[in-house]
Amino acid sequence: MKKVIINEERCKSCGLCMDACPKKIIGAAASRRNTQGYRPAEVKAPSECIGCAFCATVCPDCAITIYEEG
């Protein structure tokens, strides 16, 4: 199983990861902001992640890392 880790302090809520996700399971955090004032991206349904790493590939701030759990 793949795990998506988002460094919330690096995230600027650009939305590229949300657009790139084929499962559409990444969204902006509704209830929190980082120290820059942005609502960071978060994986809304981690169990549905297929580990394609499109989100990490398009992130201009290198805020997303994909790990293999296992």
Secondary structure, DSSP 8 states (H G I E B T S, - for coil): -EEEEE-TTT-----HHHHH-TT--EEE-SS---TTS---EEES-GGG-----HHHHH-TT--EEEEE--
